[in-house]
Structures are given as C-alpha cells and as structure tokens.
Amino acid sequence: MRRQRPPAAKRPAALAIEVEHLARLHLAALALGEPPRLAEGEMAQVIEKFSAYGQPQPRR
C-alpha cells in the first residue's frame, strides 16, 4: 500500500519533523561511540548477501 503525501502546505513541516528525528538519532548514536569497522572480507560477505535485497525471488 502506498502512503499518501500530505498536502503541499504540510510538507515542509513534515520534513522538519523528520530532520529533527534523524538529528536525535544521530546524537544518540554518537553517544555510543565509534562502531567497530568490518574487515574487507566481512564487508564483501555483507555486500554479497544484500546484492539481491529487495529483488523478487524466483518461484520454485
């Protein structure tokens, strides 16, 4: 089901609310510190696993 867009007058306010929400998430993430980085081999595995993400799977 597709979300309906708010009327044009409400879009800037909705965008501002979303930016504020993302800023709060960013600050919370910063408080946790730097995340561990994946090694090249681990990153290659992640990329491989996500290569078909969102793609329709063939029927069996």
C-alpha positions in Angstrom: 0.0 0.0 0.0 1.4 3.4 -1.0 1.5 6.2 1.6 -0.4 9.3 0.5 1.6 12.5 0.5 0.4 15.3 2.9 -0.9 18.5 1.3 1.7 20.9 0.0 1.4 23.2 2.9 2.2 20.5 5.4 5.2 19.0 3.6 7.8 21.5 4.9 6.6 20.9 8.5 6.7 17.1 8.0 10.2 17.4 6.6 11.4 19.5 9.5 10.0 16.9 12.0 11.8 14.1 10.1 15.1 16.1 10.2 14.7 16.7 13.9 14.0 13.0 14.5 17.1 12.0 12.5 19.2 14.5 14.3 18.2 13.0 17.7 19.0 9.5 16.4 22.4 10.8 15.2 23.2 12.3 18.6 22.2 9.1 20.4 24.4 7.1 18.0 27.3 9.5 18.7 26.9 9.0 22.4 27.5 5.2 21.9 30.9 5.9 20.3 32.6 4.8 17.1 31.2 1.5 15.8 33.6 -1.4 15.0 34.5 -1.5 11.4 34.1 -4.6 9.3 37.2 -6.2 7.7 37.3 -6.3 3.9 36.3 -9.9 3.8 33.3 -9.3 6.2 32.2 -6.3 4.1 32.4 -8.4 0.9 30.1 -11.0 2.6 27.6 -8.3 3.6 27.6 -6.9 0.0 27.1 -10.3 -1.4 24.1 -11.0 0.9 22.5 -7.7 0.1 23.1 -8.0 -3.7 19.6 -9.4 -4.2 17.9 -7.4 -1.4 14.5 -6.1 -2.5 14.5 -8.2 -5.7 11.7 -10.6 -6.4 12.8 -14.2 -5.7 12.3 -16.8 -8.4 9.4 -19.2 -7.9 10.3 -22.7 -7.1 
